[in-house]
Amino acid sequence: MIKFGTDGWRGLIARDFTFENLSYVAIATARLIKKHYYDNPTAVVGYDTRFLSKEFAEEVAQILAWQGINVYLSDNFSSTPQISFHSKQKKVALGVMITASHNPPQYNGYKLKANFGGPATPEQISLLENELKKVLSRPPQIKYKTFKNYLDLQKIKLFDAKESYLRHIRKKINIEAILKANFKIIVDPMYGAGLKTFELLLPNVDSLHNEYNPGFGDLGHPEPIFEYLGELIQVVKEKRYDIGLATDGDADRLGVIDEDGNFVDSHRVFMILLKYLYEIKKKRGAVVKTVSLTSMVNKYCEKHGIELYETPVGFKHTAKLMNEKNVLIGGEESGGLGTSIHIPERDGIFNGLLLLEVMATQNKSLKQLCKELDDEFGVHRYQRKDIRMTPLEKKQILTALSKKPKKIGNYVVLNYDTRDGYKFFIENGWLLVRASGTEPLLRFYAEADSDKKVVELLNEALKFAS
């Protein structure tokens, strides 16, 4: 099975994500470049800290070189934002990142990057899938040369993905203000591609899970959400840190813990950064949100007359709009957002630093910034549940929801949105149910004006399986 979902192709290593399947995707990528970017047959290739990621990346580089593509290959593991950054900086046709992002360690994946510095657009992915169908219908015999041979011919060139990326960040983030604030900071790269990166910018940060471990230790998923950040939360509380910052397997997502050890969801992070960019830095532009992001965004945009776009889940939709229009900020519920002051890409490290800049320049704690959101918009609480279930259970729930029930438990449904899954609006809240585009499970999202109401909505949604 080779299928591109919300963010690239993901598969179980050795079962779906094999060197053979990878070679077919790489050949399809090469053909796409030669057909649509024939005057610039170039690519950037990077990889994360997962099992075999380096070897998979070298395989891709060799196949692209064999197919006549000049390749820049990261000389060490790199984050997805770094590869997106270099796809733009080096002005290549496309970028490739070997990563399964936040998925568990038995997965790996293949992300395609556009030359504007963000995820490939849905149209580019469609072109790649068309080329892949042709490759699979008549698989060619692989006859590439050795990796060293392509290095000697300079068809593959190794490069440092961190250096110029960090120089860019130093120009965009007020590092001096953050250092002057003297925050007590702990970072958790979750054994992922953000390893030993924050400290290159902020030398006094402490860290957890900051060494190479392709199995991600006992974390399970390298995903910076409450469920997997227990140790970080405990350390923040015990050692009284001002903030804890976590990034996922390829460092494009951000998770945040406040000074009391509370998990600050991505909805509030998005709003804090939106308000800072618009009100303090006086930046202007439209806002893009996925259907799973907080309704606070809608309220804020309506209040300030800001143009708002809503898309299905998947940052590729956000990035496409950021490339085509003047967009101030765009993002999604899963901890990823992009801004006009960086590249049109999610970047957990950059966004973590920007959040620190807000705290430093406004002289406010994260807890204070969150309270200001409650004061301005009213209480908005949120939870997401990811449930693995049988195909029958999945079908039962989605079929029941497709009939647009008039009530979810005791709550009257006021409106619906079916652009991605099934979203039900109730008074002061909403429920969204959709199939994951990266894993075999259903995702249940709920936002409401109390934690109790959120739990009720999620529990009622699960009843549709019976």
N, C-alpha and C positions, 0 to 999 in steps of 0.2 A: 504494500500500500504506500503510494507516494501521493500525498494530498496536502495542498497548501491551505492552511486555515486562516485565523485572524492575524497571525504573525509568523508566516513561514511554514515550512514543513517540519514536523516533529515525528519521531518514531522511536520505538524501543530498540536499543542498540543490539545488534546481531539478529534480531527478528525482522524489523522493518528498516531500521537505519543501518544498512550494510555498506561496505565499500562498493559493491556492485550497483546498488540503487543510487548511491551518491555519485558514482561515475556517470550515470544516465542524466541526473539533474545537472551536473557540471557540463556535460556535452550540450544539453539543451540551453544552458546559460551562454555558452560560447557561441552557439548558433544564433541566439537572440542578439548578442552583441554584434556579430558579423553582419546580421541582416539589418538591424535598426541603428547601429552605431558604427557602421563600416569605416567611417573616417577617423575613428578613435577607438581601436580595438584594445582596450585596457581595462583592468579590474584591480580592485583592492580586496585582499582576503585576510580575515582575522579569525581568531578562535578563542574560546573561553577556557576555564580550568577543568572541564569535564573529562571523564575517561575517554581516551583516544581522540580528543578534539584536535590536538596538534597533528596527529597522523591523518585525520580526516581532512584538515585544512591543506596539508601538503599534497594529498591526493587531488583535491580540487585544483590547486595551483598547477600541478603537473598536467592535468587534463586540459585546463585552459591554455597553458603554454603549448601543448601538443596541437591544439586547435588554432594556434596562431594569435592568441591573446597575450599581450604583455602584462605581467602580473607583479603587483606589489604585495608581498606577503609579510605580515607582522612577524618580527623576530622573537616574539614572546606572546604569552596570552594577552588579550586586550579586551576592553569592554565593547559592547555594541555601539555606544555613542562615539567611541574613538574611531571605529571603522566607518561610521556614518560621516564623522567629521573629515576623515581623510578621503572619503569618496568625493566630497566636495572640494577639499583643499587641493587634491592631486588632479582634479578635473578628469576623472576616469569615466568610463561608460557606466559601470555598475560596481557595486560592492557586494561581497559575500561574507557573512558571519556564521561560523560554525558554533552553534549554541542551541540549547533547549531552554534557555532563559530561566524561568522559575520552576520548571518541571522537575520531578524527582530524578535521582542520579542514574536510573536505568535508561533514561531518554537522552537523545541528542537531536540536533536540528540544524536547519539551513535557512538563514534569513537573507533575503535579497535587499540591497540598499540602492537607492536612487542617487544620481550625481548631484542632487540639490542638497544632500546632507540628511536625508531622512529615509524611512522605509519606502521600498518600491510601492508605487501606486497600484490600486486594484487593476488598472489597465495593463501595467507592466507584468503583474503576476499572471494575468490572463494570457498574455503573449508567451510567457515562459511555459505555462501549462500546455499551450498549443504546440510549442516546440517539443516538449517532453512527450506528448502523445506520439509524435512522429518518431522520436528516438526509440520509444518502447515498442513501436510497431515493427521496426527493423533495427534492433540493437547492433551498433557497429562493433568491430573487433578493436579492442584497446591496444594501441601500439606506441605508447609514449616512451620517452627516454628516461634515464635516471634523473632524480631530483638534482644531483650535483651537476649533471650535464646542462640542465636548464639554468642553473645558477651561473655556470661558466659562460654560457651564451648570453647571459643577462636577460633572458626571457622571464626569469623570476628574480626579483630584487627584494632582499630583506630590508625592512625599515623599522624604526622605533615608533610605535603608535602613540606613546605617552608624551614625548617631549614637546612637540608643537601644540598638542591638545592642551597641555598644562599651561603653556605660554598664553594660549587663547583665553583660558579660564582666568588667569591672573589679570588680564585686561578687562574682563567683564564683571568680575566679582570684587567687592571692596574687602580684600583680604586684610588690609591694614586695620580696618574698623573691627573686624572679627578678632584679630589678635589683640587689639587694644582692649576689647571687652573682657578678655581673660576668662572666657567661659570654660567650665569643666566639661569636656566633651568626650564621649565614647562612641566609637564607630564599630559596626558589625558588618563586614563584607560577606558574611555567610559562606566563607570559603570560595567565593565566586571571583569574577573578573575584576572586582573592585579592590582586590588584595593590595595592601601597601600603597594606596594611592592618596587617600586623604592626608596622610602624614607628610607627603611631598609638598603639600600646600599649607598645612597647619601642623607644625612639628611637635606640638605638645599634646596631641590627641592620644587617648588610650584606645585599645581595641580588643575585640573578641573575634574568634574564628578567622584569624588574619594570617593563616598559613595555607599552603597548598594541600588540598585534600579532595581528590576528584569524586569521592563518595559522599562528600558533605557531612562527614561525621555522623552525629546522632540527630542532626537537624531535620532529616526527612526531606522536605522541600526547601530549596534555597529561595524561599518567597518571603518578603518582609511584611507579613501580616501578623496580627495578634497571635494566631495559632502557633506560629513558629518562632516567636521572639521572646519566649519565656525567660531564657537565661539573661538576655539583654535587659528585660524589664526588672528582673531581680537585682542585677548589678547596679542599674541606675538608682534604684531605691536604697539599696544597702550602702552604696558609696557616695550617694548624694550628688549625682551628676546633674548639670543644668539641662542636658539633652542627650538622647541616644539616637544615632542615625544608622539605619541598616539599608544595604543594597542587595539586590537579588543576584542570581547566578551570572548574569551578563551585565549587571550594574546599570540597567536602564530604569529600574523601579526604585522607589524610596519608601522606607518605613520609618516612622518617627515616634519616639517615646518622650513624654514631657518630664519635668523635674520630679513629679510625684510617682513616676512609673506608669502613667496612663498611656495607652496606645492612642495616638492622634491619627485618625483615619485620613485617607488621601483626599477626601472631600474638603476637610478643613484646611489641609495643606494647600490645596488648589485655591481656596478662597483667600487665604492669608497672602499668597503670592500675587493673586489677581488684584487685590486691594492695594498692595504695596506698589506694584507696577503702575497701576492707574492713578492712585491718589498721591503717592509720594514721588515716584520717578516720572510721573506725568506722561507715561507712554500711552499711545492710542492705537486702536485697531479692533477688529472683531474678536469674538470669543468662540471657541469650538469646544463642545462637550459631547461625550457619548451618552447614550440613553441611560447608562448605569450611573451617571454622575449626579451629585446632589442638586436638588431644586433651588438651593441658595444661589446657584449661578444664574438661574432664570430670574430670580427676584432682583439680583444685583444689576444684571444687564438691563432689565426693564426700568429700574430706578434711574440709571445713568444714561439711558438711550443708546446702549451699546448693541451693535448687531450681533446676534447669536445664531450659531449653526449647531444643530444636533445631528449626530451620525450614529450608525450601528457601532457596536463594540469593535475595536481594532484600531491601533494608532495609524495604520496606513490611510484611513479615511481622514483623520486629523491632519496628517502630514501633507496629504494632497491639497487640502484647502490652505494650509500654511504656505505652500509653494505657489499657489495660484492667487491668493488674496492677501491683503494686509491684515494679518492675524496677530493679536497681542499675546494670547495664550490659548493653548488647546490641550485637552487631556482626557483621561479616563479614570474610572474608579480604581483600577488595579495598582495605582501608585506611580503612574507614568504621566508626565506632562512635558510640553515643550513651550518655549517662549520666544518672542521676537528678538531678545537680546542674546540668544545662543543659536543653535541649529534647530531645524524643524524635526526634532527627535526627542524622545524621552531620555533623560539623563539623571540617574539617581544621585550621582556625585555633584553635578552642577546644581541641581535643585536643592540638595542638602546644604550646600554652601550659600545659596541664595536665601534660604530660610534663616541661616545664621546671620546673614547680612541684615535681614529684616529685624531680628532680635537686637543686633548690635547698634544699628543706626537709630532704631526707635526706642532703645533702652527699655525693652519689654521682654518678659519671660514668655515662653511658649504657652504657658497656662493662661497668662493675661491676654495674649492674642486670641486664644480660643474663646475666652469669656466674652471678648468684644464681638465675636461672631454671634454668640447666643443673644447678646444684648441687641444687636442690630437686626437679626433675622428670626429670632425666636429659637427654641431648642430644636436641633436637628440631630437625631441619633441614627446610627446605621449599623447593619451587620450583613455579612454574606456567608452563606453556607454552600460548600461544594460537596455534592453527594454522588458517590459512585453507585450505580444501580444497574439492574439488568435491562437489556433493550426493551423488554415488555413493560417494566415499570416506567421507564423513560417515555415510552409511547403513550402509556395510560395518562400520565400527567400532562404531556403536551397536547394530547387529543382533548382532554377535559378542559384545559385552558383555552384551546382554540374555539370552544363554544361560547367564550366570553361570558362567564358567570356574572350575575348581577350583584353578588355579594362574595366577599372573601371573609369567611367566618361571620362576625357580627358587623362588618364594615361594608357599607354600600359603595359599589364601584361607580365612580363619577365619570371616568373616561378610560380609553384604552390607547395603547401604542404598540403596533406590531411590526415595527421596522426591524427589530432584532429580538426574536423571542416574543414573550407576552408580558406587557407592562400594564398594571392596573393602578389607576390613581384613586385614592380615597381621600377623605377630608384630612388634611395635614399629614399626608404620607403617600407612599407608593410601594408596590411589590413588582419585581421583575423576575421572570423565570426564562432561562435560555440555555441552550446546549453550549458547552465549552467548545471553542474552536481549536484548542490545543491538547485537550485530554478527554478521555471517554467518561464524561460525567455531566450532570446538570448543575447549573449555578443558580442559586436563589439569593436575590438581593432585596433588601427592604430598608426604607428610610421613613421615619415618623417622628412625632414630637415627644416620644418617650421610649426608653429601652423596652418597657413592658409591651408596648404596642408593636415594636419591631419584632420581638420574639413571637407574639401572637400571629403576626402576618406570615412569618416563616413557617411556623407550625401548621397553620391552616393550608399553606401551599403544599406541604408534604402529604396532607391527607388526600390530595387528588390522585395519589397512587393507589388508593384502596377502592 
